[in-house]
Amino acid sequence: MLDLLLADGSGTATSLSERLPVTRQAVAKHLAVLDRVGLVHATAAGREKQFRVDQVRLARAVAQLAEVGAAWDARLQRIKRIAETISRTQESRSPDR
């Protein structure tokens, strides 16, 4: 949905639902959530609302998610190294060797 809004510059729940495999009502609910958290802004456009992405807030959210992702990648790498060490230790103690 954000990709479509960014590509088109703006869109309504109706115009977006025509391009997505979900109902207009589902799109409207998603847009309401995105509006509530400030990632999109709505302006009246006749009987509908026209939504536009707040690119500054989106960039901030992407940066925060990247930080979280990097922290989890580091944690998972540490867990992997610990698991590999345990596995090597168990293999070296195995009576089959």
TORBAGU-708512 format. One record per atom (N, C-alpha, C): residue number from 0; residue in three letters; atom name; y, x, z. Coordinates in pm, whole numbers, m for minus. Layout:
// residues N
seq  type  atom  yy  xx  zz
NUM  ala  CA  Y  X  Z
...
This chain:
// residues 97
seq  type  atom  yy  xx  zz
0  met  N  m118  82  0
0  met  CA  0  0  0
0  met  C  125  87  0
1  leu  N  125  188  86
1  leu  CA  239  280  89
1  leu  C  252  355  m44
2  asp  N  138  394  m100
2  asp  CA  142  462  m230
2  asp  C  206  375  m337
3  leu  N  169  247  m339
3  leu  CA  228  156  m437
3  leu  C  378  140  m415
4  leu  N  417  124  m290
4  leu  CA  560  110  m261
4  leu  C  637  236  m300
5  leu  N  578  352  m271
5  leu  CA  645  477  m308
5  leu  C  654  492  m460
6  ala  N  547  456  m529
6  ala  CA  546  469  m675
6  ala  C  645  374  m742
7  asp  N  653  252  m689
7  asp  CA  739  151  m750
7  asp  C  881  148  m692
8  gly  N  900  210  m579
8  gly  CA  1030  208  m512
8  gly  C  1042  95  m412
9  ser  N  979  m18  m442
9  ser  CA  978  m131  m349
9  ser  C  877  m233  m400
10  gly  N  854  m335  m318
10  gly  CA  762  m440  m359
10  gly  C  759  m553  m259
11  thr  N  706  m665  m302
11  thr  CA  690  m781  m215
11  thr  C  542  m796  m182
12  ala  N  513  m879  m85
12  ala  CA  374  m905  m50
12  ala  C  299  m960  m171
13  thr  N  363  m1044  m248
13  thr  CA  300  m1102  m367
13  thr  C  272  m995  m472
14  ser  N  373  m913  m503
14  ser  CA  354  m811  m607
14  ser  C  248  m709  m567
15  leu  N  243  m676  m439
15  leu  CA  143  m580  m392
15  leu  C  3  m641  m392
16  ser  N  m8  m767  m350
16  ser  CA  m140  m830  m344
16  ser  C  m202  m845  m483
17  glu  N  m119  m855  m586
17  glu  CA  m170  m863  m723
17  glu  C  m237  m734  m766
18  arg  N  m205  m624  m698
18  arg  CA  m260  m493  m735
18  arg  C  m361  m440  m634
19  leu  N  m386  m516  m529
19  leu  CA  m479  m473  m424
19  leu  C  m592  m576  m410
20  pro  N  m707  m531  m362
20  pro  CA  m821  m624  m348
20  pro  C  m818  m703  m217
21  val  N  m700  m747  m177
21  val  CA  m685  m826  m54
21  val  C  m589  m942  m82
22  thr  N  m589  m1038  8
22  thr  CA  m503  m1155  m10
22  thr  C  m357  m1123  16
23  arg  N  m271  m1210  m32
23  arg  CA  m128  m1196  m6
23  arg  C  m102  m1201  144
24  gln  N  m173  m1288  215
24  gln  CA  m154  m1300  360
24  gln  C  m190  m1169  430
25  ala  N  m297  m1105  388
25  ala  CA  m337  m977  447
25  ala  C  m232  m870  421
26  val  N  m180  m868  299
26  val  CA  m75  m772  263
26  val  C  49  m798  349
27  ala  N  86  m924  364
27  ala  CA  204  m960  444
27  ala  C  187  m914  588
28  lys  N  67  m930  643
28  lys  CA  43  m886  781
28  lys  C  55  m734  792
29  his  N  m1  m662  696
29  his  CA  10  m516  698
29  his  C  155  m471  685
30  leu  N  228  m537  596
30  leu  CA  369  m502  579
30  leu  C  448  m531  706
31  ala  N  415  m638  776
31  ala  CA  484  m670  901
31  ala  C  461  m560  1005
32  val  N  339  m510  1011
32  val  CA  309  m400  1105
32  val  C  385  m275  1064
33  leu  N  382  m241  937
33  leu  CA  455  m122  889
33  leu  C  605  m136  915
34  asp  N  657  m258  901
34  asp  CA  798  m283  930
34  asp  C  827  m267  1078
35  arg  N  737  m319  1161
35  arg  CA  756  m312  1306
35  arg  C  760  m166  1355
36  val  N  679  m79  1295
36  val  CA  678  61  1338
36  val  C  779  147  1263
37  gly  N  852  85  1170
37  gly  CA  961  155  1103
37  gly  C  923  235  980
38  leu  N  800  220  930
38  leu  CA  762  295  810
38  leu  C  811  227  682
39  val  N  839  97  690
39  val  CA  901  27  577
39  val  C  1014  m59  633
40  his  N  1104  m95  543
40  his  CA  1215  m184  580
40  his  C  1217  m300  482
41  ala  N  1242  m418  535
41  ala  CA  1243  m539  452
41  ala  C  1385  m589  432
42  thr  N  1411  m637  312
42  thr  CA  1536  m707  282
42  thr  C  1501  m838  212
43  ala  N  1582  m939  235
43  ala  CA  1557  m1069  173
43  ala  C  1572  m1059  23
44  ala  N  1476  m1119  m47
44  ala  CA  1480  m1123  m194
44  ala  C  1436  m1262  m236
45  gly  N  1528  m1355  m231
45  gly  CA  1494  m1493  m261
45  gly  C  1405  m1550  m151
46  arg  N  1290  m1603  m191
46  arg  CA  1198  m1662  m94
46  arg  C  1107  m1558  m29
47  glu  N  1113  m1436  m78
47  glu  CA  1026  m1331  m25
47  glu  C  1110  m1218  33
48  lys  N  1037  m1123  90
48  lys  CA  1101  m1001  140
48  lys  C  1063  m886  49
49  gln  N  1160  m803  21
49  gln  CA  1138  m682  m58
49  gln  C  1121  m567  41
50  phe  N  1012  m494  30
50  phe  CA  983  m384  122
50  phe  C  1004  m250  53
51  arg  N  1063  m158  129
51  arg  CA  1090  m22  81
51  arg  C  1044  75  190
52  val  N  982  186  149
52  val  CA  933  285  244
52  val  C  1050  364  301
53  asp  N  1047  389  433
53  asp  CA  1142  479  498
53  asp  C  1081  618  488
54  gln  N  1125  695  390
54  gln  CA  1061  822  360
54  gln  C  1079  925  472
55  val  N  1187  916  546
55  val  CA  1208  1009  658
55  val  C  1105  983  767
56  arg  N  1086  857  803
56  arg  CA  987  823  906
56  arg  C  845  850  859
57  leu  N  819  824  732
57  leu  CA  686  853  678
57  leu  C  658  1003  683
58  ala  N  755  1084  647
58  ala  CA  738  1230  652
58  ala  C  712  1276  796
59  arg  N  782  1216  890
59  arg  CA  763  1249  1031
59  arg  C  621  1211  1076
60  ala  N  575  1095  1035
60  ala  CA  440  1050  1071
60  ala  C  335  1140  1008
61  val  N  355  1179  884
61  val  CA  261  1269  816
61  val  C  255  1403  888
62  ala  N  369  1454  929
62  ala  CA  373  1582  1001
62  ala  C  299  1571  1134
63  gln  N  319  1462  1205
63  gln  CA  248  1444  1332
63  gln  C  99  1432  1311
64  leu  N  57  1360  1209
64  leu  CA  m86  1347  1180
64  leu  C  m145  1482  1139
65  ala  N  m70  1562  1067
65  ala  CA  m117  1695  1029
65  ala  C  m137  1782  1152
66  glu  N  m46  1772  1248
66  glu  CA  m61  1848  1373
66  glu  C  m186  1805  1449
67  val  N  m207  1675  1458
67  val  CA  m325  1623  1526
67  val  C  m451  1670  1454
68  gly  N  m448  1662  1320
68  gly  CA  m563  1706  1241
68  gly  C  m592  1854  1261
69  ala  N  m488  1937  1265
69  ala  CA  m507  2080  1285
69  ala  C  m565  2108  1424
70  ala  N  m518  2035  1524
70  ala  CA  m570  2054  1660
70  ala  C  m718  2017  1665
71  trp  N  m755  1906  1600
71  trp  CA  m896  1866  1599
71  trp  C  m981  1962  1519
72  asp  N  m928  2015  1409
72  asp  CA  m1002  2115  1331
72  asp  C  m1032  2237  1417
73  ala  N  m934  2282  1495
73  ala  CA  m954  2397  1582
73  ala  C  m1059  2366  1689
74  arg  N  m1053  2248  1748
74  arg  CA  m1153  2210  1849
74  arg  C  m1293  2206  1788
75  leu  N  m1305  2146  1672
75  leu  CA  m1435  2135  1607
75  leu  C  m1490  2273  1569
76  gln  N  m1402  2364  1528
76  gln  CA  m1446  2500  1497
76  gln  C  m1501  2569  1622
77  arg  N  m1432  2548  1736
77  arg  CA  m1481  2606  1863
77  arg  C  m1617  2547  1900
78  ile  N  m1633  2417  1886
78  ile  CA  m1761  2353  1916
78  ile  C  m1869  2407  1824
79  lys  N  m1838  2425  1697
79  lys  CA  m1935  2478  1601
79  lys  C  m1977  2619  1641
80  arg  N  m1881  2703  1679
80  arg  CA  m1915  2841  1719
80  arg  C  m2004  2841  1844
81  ile  N  m1973  2754  1940
81  ile  CA  m2054  2744  2062
81  ile  C  m2195  2699  2026
82  ala  N  m2207  2597  1941
82  ala  CA  m2338  2546  1902
82  ala  C  m2418  2654  1828
83  glu  N  m2352  2729  1742
83  glu  CA  m2421  2836  1670
83  glu  C  m2467  2946  1765
84  thr  N  m2385  2978  1863
84  thr  CA  m2424  3079  1964
84  thr  C  m2544  3031  2043
85  ile  N  m2542  2907  2086
85  ile  CA  m2655  2850  2161
85  ile  C  m2781  2853  2075
86  ser  N  m2767  2815  1949
86  ser  CA  m2883  2812  1858
86  ser  C  m2940  2952  1840
87  arg  N  m2853  3052  1820
87  arg  CA  m2901  3190  1803
87  arg  C  m2969  3239  1929
88  thr  N  m2914  3205  2044
88  thr  CA  m2972  3247  2172
88  thr  C  m3110  3185  2191
89  gln  N  m3123  3056  2158
89  gln  CA  m3252  2989  2172
89  gln  C  m3354  3045  2074
90  glu  N  m3312  3077  1953
90  glu  CA  m3402  3133  1854
90  glu  C  m3452  3271  1897
91  ser  N  m3362  3351  1957
91  ser  CA  m3403  3485  1999
91  ser  C  m3496  3482  2119
92  arg  N  m3492  3376  2197
92  arg  CA  m3580  3361  2315
92  arg  C  m3709  3288  2282
93  ser  N  m3718  3237  2160
93  ser  CA  m3835  3159  2121
93  ser  C  m3960  3246  2122
94  pro  N  m4074  3195  2177
94  pro  CA  m4197  3275  2185
94  pro  C  m4257  3302  2046
95  asp  N  m4213  3232  1944
95  asp  CA  m4264  3253  1809
95  asp  C  m4214  3381  1749
96  arg  N  m4117  3441  1806
96  arg  CA  m4056  3563  1748
96  arg  C  m4116  3685  1804
